[in-house]
């Protein structure tokens, strides 16, 4: 595994209800100010996460 911390964070987010793939994408985008998506469920589950997840 290239980044074990990324995996641990994604598993933690998934355990709290976020889709695992979304959790991985959010972790990879950690250096971004905002992550844009059309997935409203992802936006809802990432509400208190960083970076912000929003619609374009």
VMD Tcl script that builds the backbone (N, CA, C; Angstrom):
set m [mol new atoms 168]
animate dup $m
set s [atomselect $m all]
$s set {name element resname resid chain x y z} {
  {N N UNK 1 A 0.861 -1.178 0.000}
  {CA C UNK 1 A 0.000 0.000 0.000}
  {C C UNK 1 A 0.896 1.225 0.000}
  {N N UNK 2 A 0.649 2.089 -0.955}
  {CA C UNK 2 A 1.437 3.304 -1.090}
  {C C UNK 2 A 1.242 4.263 0.072}
  {N N UNK 3 A 0.011 4.395 0.533}
  {CA C UNK 3 A -0.304 5.347 1.595}
  {C C UNK 3 A -1.238 4.703 2.622}
  {N N UNK 4 A -0.659 4.042 3.613}
  {CA C UNK 4 A -1.494 3.374 4.621}
  {C C UNK 4 A -2.417 4.335 5.364}
  {N N UNK 5 A -1.976 5.561 5.578}
  {CA C UNK 5 A -2.818 6.533 6.286}
  {C C UNK 5 A -4.064 6.871 5.484}
  {N N UNK 6 A -3.921 6.945 4.174}
  {CA C UNK 6 A -5.070 7.203 3.303}
  {C C UNK 6 A -6.095 6.079 3.440}
  {N N UNK 7 A -5.624 4.850 3.468}
  {CA C UNK 7 A -6.509 3.702 3.618}
  {C C UNK 7 A -7.201 3.693 4.978}
  {N N UNK 8 A -6.454 3.968 6.030}
  {CA C UNK 8 A -7.033 4.004 7.379}
  {C C UNK 8 A -8.113 5.079 7.468}
  {N N UNK 9 A -7.827 6.262 6.927}
  {CA C UNK 9 A -8.820 7.351 6.947}
  {C C UNK 9 A -10.066 6.978 6.145}
  {N N UNK 10 A -9.870 6.330 4.988}
  {CA C UNK 10 A -11.008 5.920 4.157}
  {C C UNK 10 A -11.849 4.868 4.875}
  {N N UNK 11 A -11.206 3.929 5.524}
  {CA C UNK 11 A -11.950 2.916 6.274}
  {C C UNK 11 A -12.732 3.541 7.422}
  {N N UNK 12 A -12.140 4.527 8.073}
  {CA C UNK 12 A -12.821 5.232 9.163}
  {C C UNK 12 A -14.052 5.973 8.645}
  {N N UNK 13 A -13.899 6.672 7.527}
  {CA C UNK 13 A -15.042 7.390 6.943}
  {C C UNK 13 A -16.126 6.415 6.496}
  {N N UNK 14 A -15.714 5.281 5.923}
  {CA C UNK 14 A -16.681 4.273 5.473}
  {C C UNK 14 A -17.430 3.690 6.667}
  {N N UNK 15 A -16.747 3.495 7.770}
  {CA C UNK 15 A -17.398 2.974 8.976}
  {C C UNK 15 A -18.443 3.955 9.511}
  {N N UNK 16 A -18.266 5.227 9.186}
  {CA C UNK 16 A -19.217 6.261 9.621}
  {C C UNK 16 A -20.329 6.484 8.595}
  {N N UNK 17 A -20.318 5.677 7.500}
  {CA C UNK 17 A -21.424 5.749 6.547}
  {C C UNK 17 A -21.096 6.257 5.163}
  {N N UNK 18 A -19.881 6.706 4.925}
  {CA C UNK 18 A -19.526 7.205 3.604}
  {C C UNK 18 A -19.192 6.019 2.696}
  {N N UNK 19 A -19.533 6.127 1.429}
  {CA C UNK 19 A -19.142 5.126 0.439}
  {C C UNK 19 A -17.618 5.026 0.429}
  {N N UNK 20 A -17.085 3.789 0.395}
  {CA C UNK 20 A -15.638 3.598 0.491}
  {C C UNK 20 A -14.885 4.294 -0.643}
  {N N UNK 21 A -15.388 4.186 -1.874}
  {CA C UNK 21 A -14.725 4.845 -3.009}
  {C C UNK 21 A -14.729 6.359 -2.835}
  {N N UNK 22 A -15.841 6.916 -2.363}
  {CA C UNK 22 A -15.905 8.356 -2.092}
  {C C UNK 22 A -14.904 8.741 -1.017}
  {N N UNK 23 A -14.786 7.900 -0.002}
  {CA C UNK 23 A -13.846 8.170 1.087}
  {C C UNK 23 A -12.408 8.188 0.576}
  {N N UNK 24 A -12.078 7.259 -0.324}
  {CA C UNK 24 A -10.735 7.261 -0.919}
  {C C UNK 24 A -10.506 8.511 -1.763}
  {N N UNK 25 A -11.494 8.867 -2.578}
  {CA C UNK 25 A -11.364 10.074 -3.412}
  {C C UNK 25 A -11.183 11.315 -2.545}
  {N N UNK 26 A -11.912 11.400 -1.461}
  {CA C UNK 26 A -11.797 12.548 -0.567}
  {C C UNK 26 A -10.393 12.609 0.037}
  {N N UNK 27 A -9.865 11.459 0.418}
  {CA C UNK 27 A -8.520 11.427 0.975}
  {C C UNK 27 A -7.461 11.870 -0.012}
  {N N UNK 28 A -7.594 11.444 -1.262}
  {CA C UNK 28 A -6.644 11.834 -2.298}
  {C C UNK 28 A -6.739 13.335 -2.583}
  {N N UNK 29 A -7.913 13.907 -2.395}
  {CA C UNK 29 A -8.133 15.335 -2.657}
  {C C UNK 29 A -7.844 16.204 -1.434}
  {N N UNK 30 A -7.212 15.645 -0.434}
  {CA C UNK 30 A -6.974 16.385 0.819}
  {C C UNK 30 A -6.221 17.690 0.604}
  {N N UNK 31 A -5.397 17.762 -0.419}
  {CA C UNK 31 A -4.630 18.981 -0.683}
  {C C UNK 31 A -5.461 20.059 -1.392}
  {N N UNK 32 A -6.672 19.704 -1.806}
  {CA C UNK 32 A -7.539 20.635 -2.535}
  {C C UNK 32 A -8.364 21.493 -1.576}
  {N N UNK 33 A -8.771 22.628 -2.058}
  {CA C UNK 33 A -9.650 23.509 -1.283}
  {C C UNK 33 A -11.086 22.993 -1.317}
  {N N UNK 34 A -11.537 22.571 -2.508}
  {CA C UNK 34 A -12.895 22.062 -2.697}
  {C C UNK 34 A -12.859 20.911 -3.695}
  {N N UNK 35 A -13.667 19.901 -3.436}
  {CA C UNK 35 A -13.817 18.784 -4.375}
  {C C UNK 35 A -15.207 18.889 -4.983}
  {N N UNK 36 A -15.277 18.907 -6.304}
  {CA C UNK 36 A -16.564 19.050 -6.983}
  {C C UNK 36 A -17.086 17.695 -7.440}
  {N N UNK 37 A -18.397 17.502 -7.267}
  {CA C UNK 37 A -19.042 16.259 -7.673}
  {C C UNK 37 A -20.519 16.509 -7.952}
  {N N UNK 38 A -21.114 15.636 -8.727}
  {CA C UNK 38 A -22.558 15.684 -8.956}
  {C C UNK 38 A -23.298 14.716 -8.036}
  {N N UNK 39 A -22.558 13.988 -7.227}
  {CA C UNK 39 A -23.108 12.967 -6.339}
  {C C UNK 39 A -23.622 13.615 -5.045}
  {N N UNK 40 A -24.916 13.822 -4.977}
  {CA C UNK 40 A -25.497 14.507 -3.811}
  {C C UNK 40 A -25.375 13.696 -2.532}
  {N N UNK 41 A -25.380 12.366 -2.631}
  {CA C UNK 41 A -25.173 11.542 -1.435}
  {C C UNK 41 A -23.765 11.761 -0.881}
  {N N UNK 42 A -22.785 11.851 -1.767}
  {CA C UNK 42 A -21.410 12.119 -1.356}
  {C C UNK 42 A -21.313 13.487 -0.689}
  {N N UNK 43 A -21.942 14.475 -1.271}
  {CA C UNK 43 A -21.937 15.822 -0.692}
  {C C UNK 43 A -22.532 15.780 0.719}
  {N N UNK 44 A -23.625 15.049 0.878}
  {CA C UNK 44 A -24.291 14.959 2.184}
  {C C UNK 44 A -23.416 14.249 3.209}
  {N N UNK 45 A -22.832 13.113 2.828}
  {CA C UNK 45 A -22.046 12.354 3.798}
  {C C UNK 45 A -20.701 13.013 4.110}
  {N N UNK 46 A -20.230 13.885 3.226}
  {CA C UNK 46 A -18.950 14.570 3.441}
  {C C UNK 46 A -19.131 15.970 4.025}
  {N N UNK 47 A -20.307 16.263 4.493}
  {CA C UNK 47 A -20.638 17.606 4.976}
  {C C UNK 47 A -19.637 18.162 5.988}
  {N N UNK 48 A -19.172 17.361 6.906}
  {CA C UNK 48 A -18.262 17.842 7.961}
  {C C UNK 48 A -16.810 17.480 7.706}
  {N N UNK 49 A -16.508 17.105 6.468}
  {CA C UNK 49 A -15.154 16.676 6.124}
  {C C UNK 49 A -14.365 17.798 5.457}
  {N N UNK 50 A -13.077 17.562 5.349}
  {CA C UNK 50 A -12.212 18.494 4.646}
  {C C UNK 50 A -11.449 17.694 3.595}
  {N N UNK 51 A -11.372 18.140 2.378}
  {CA C UNK 51 A -11.859 19.417 1.859}
  {C C UNK 51 A -13.377 19.431 1.692}
  {N N UNK 52 A -13.900 20.612 1.471}
  {CA C UNK 52 A -15.333 20.758 1.219}
  {C C UNK 52 A -15.696 19.982 -0.038}
  {N N UNK 53 A -16.850 19.346 -0.043}
  {CA C UNK 53 A -17.360 18.633 -1.215}
  {C C UNK 53 A -18.628 19.370 -1.653}
  {N N UNK 54 A -18.654 19.807 -2.923}
  {CA C UNK 54 A -19.762 20.639 -3.395}
  {C C UNK 54 A -20.096 20.317 -4.838}
  {N N UNK 55 A -21.258 20.795 -5.287}
  {CA C UNK 55 A -21.650 20.685 -6.694}
  {C C UNK 55 A -20.929 21.773 -7.497}
  {N N UNK 56 A -20.640 21.480 -8.760}
  {CA C UNK 56 A -19.990 22.512 -9.614}
  {C C UNK 56 A -20.937 23.662 -9.903}
}
mol reanalyze $m
mol bondsrecalc $m
mol representation Tube
mol addrep $m
